[in-house]
């Protein structure tokens, strides 16, 4: 079986033969606009140049795997893979995951990992909150978050959270096994002597967990103990009171799944791929595959 373009080219990169791939890409781009065309058809000149590169690559690296990989460049998508490899270490101004505001032109967008103070709020790299009224005030949107309960809010990497979010934590729950749910004991005065429930008597739901690569729309409320799976989309104004499976679209009050984003086999593939755990250079090299609607590109990525 021939290697995938990505895997074979990574071998080229590791061998230090960048010149080969750079020459290949420049050849594939064709002549500059306004440049004089060489004799013969453009396709013929490219074939000749690719043959020369094949011979050169074998001399320099002693491996035919380079030529096996460049054979694929006749298709546009595989040419993009090679271009990405050439440029993957040429992104000098990538967003700083440790900066609160990664883009000065969008002050409403904040990498919230860098502004939260509560150690029980755990947030992954590149997850942002977007709010013109103060994205760095994200912690105010985590309510009823009491130390004596000890629950956590855990949010993965590369999540996009729109303005108006509210995470309601377990401190909002009232005891429900009595005739009334009214909390007399917190009102002070003589009522303060009323029986207060102990922690074990409260209907606690555990930690609230949002996976990786989750998109949450505007004015969403997430109730205590909910788990939202990787790759999910939560529609605006939803109230999420139960778990949402990975790679689904869910909306409404109460929030319900309306469809899966992909078929079960592809969802399993993505959950195994875990692209959000790659080093940032590999993510950058695969921007097109991760963002394109052509799902076949994702399957070409070497894991």
Helices and strands as residue ranges (DSSP letters): H 5-14, H 18-29, H 42-61, H 65-70, G 71-74, H 76-87, E 109-111, G 112-114, E 121-123, E 128-130, G 135-141, E 142-143, E 153-155, E 160-161, E 166-168, G 170-172, G 184-186, G 189-193, G 199-201, E 208-210, E 215-216, E 221-222, E 227-228, E 233-234, E 239-240, E 248-251, E 256-260, H 264-273, G 275-277, H 280-285, H 287-291, H 296-299
